Amino acid sequence: MSGPPLRLAAVSDIQGDWDSLAAIAAEQHASYIVHTGNFGFWNPTTAERGADLAYLKQIVAFLAILPRSLVAELNDLSVINGNASLGPDIDGEKAITEAYQNVLRKPNMLSHMDAYLAGTKQLPCPVYTIIGPLDDPAIVEKFLLGVYHVPNLYIVDHKRAYTLTGEGPNIRIYGLGGNLKVHSLFDSGSLDTELETASDSDDSDSLEVPIKSGDLCGRTGDLWVTLLQVARLYLNAHKEKPLERTVNIFLTHLPVVKTPLLEHLAIITGADVTVSQGLHFRYPVLGNGMSFVDSMGGSAGYIENYRSKFSRLRMILGELWLAIKNDVSKLLEDDSELRQLIELGLSLFDKIPVTISESIDKIVKLSLEETDEDDEENMEISKLTLKKINDMYFSAYYKLWHFNLCDHLITDDLEPEDLDSSDHDGPPEFNVMVFSLDRKGYFRLVHCNSQGFNFLTIRDIPEEEDDDEQLEDEDESEEISSDKQDESLRRTKELLNSTYKDYRARGRGRGRGRSRGGVKRGRSTRAV
């Protein structure tokens, strides 16, 4: 880190567009890149195995490397009319699934990954990424097991953290990938069966190692976080002696500020900064805990409102644990190591302070063991733990900063049929945040770019009419006005859907595919 400050580019959802990383690194003079999931661990076998139409649609909806017209064409298919040209008596969903597979099984339609595996292309600098819910678990497994390797590519998860050292403060990158749902914390999913099937069907590689790394949970199309992963992340975070001169960056897919469980985990593992995917928003979101709570009650009300989300999380976890404790205990009777990890994971959330307004019912202890809560020694330990966590919350309220990113590529808001060659001249533009860290220890946000809204596409601009035309059209004005209003509402709805709907929403509209697009383009100045 001698000389110019280290530059760290933060990018979200490249979704197979690996080539964009070289452009971003060159444009921003990046020393390193961090990425927040859905990296694009896909190849043609992903489409072959992807019998779930919903999974394929979710991938295509934000796939950056497909031509815009092809994205629109696939998104226009529906169970109602998608098989009309295929003849009568054909199952609609099956026909559409096959249509998706026929397109996506072709080389380089899903991702640039194969060229990097073959060595014909190289990553421009070290890239650290967590996995996303949509990444193909069969392919991620091969990276985790060392069967696949791309120089400069590092997967960050509950077992794998990385420290960047230099003359100034170090940077430690750690995190968790995938979705996080409280009701799935104790569910490892169905990947055991799915990956065995993938191993049998994929002849492209001969695996002389076990097919399961044990590091992935969920199912194809929805990888998620479990309590075991949380416990292991915590253990690894505290395994090494803490370094005072370190900037701790916590990477997640879900926005930390909207996910109290992840925020609590960031706090107790000493995060200084969190970097997350931003739900496909058009503008990035950044702030500390104080930025996102209301001011009712003055300064004291601020911190109480901040703590209340953790209190609600604690009550929800208690209700869940009350329902499943006996079943979990039985499953762990013969596995002492697993039992200890689950107990550790529970303990990380057991001592979350509960506010008075949330504690009408008895607080359920999060533990596999039966302990006497009235024991004087236990009560003293609990008081000390509660005080420590409250102090952590107070510090994080001011000092822990959260950065939610936009999707990596800036695209046009025009309909595919409205695009012509003049619309995509010039290099692509990217949504990216860039941080610098100098020898004096200053960690600065030095660049931030985002797509934003194109207000020419969401506001109808009336065209000038001469008096004669206005008189001739007077009789039809009411009908035309109605049609224009319907069209305006439709386009506005599509734009809002493209911005605010999570990729996990199961709606299948033209708006998502059209608004996100796929062709690399600069901004357009045309009005619709």
Summary of the structure (lengths in Angstrom):
residues: 528
radius of gyration: 25.5
end to end distance: 47.9
largest distance: 92.3
contacts: 1648
relative contact order: 0.14
helix: 44%
strand: 13%
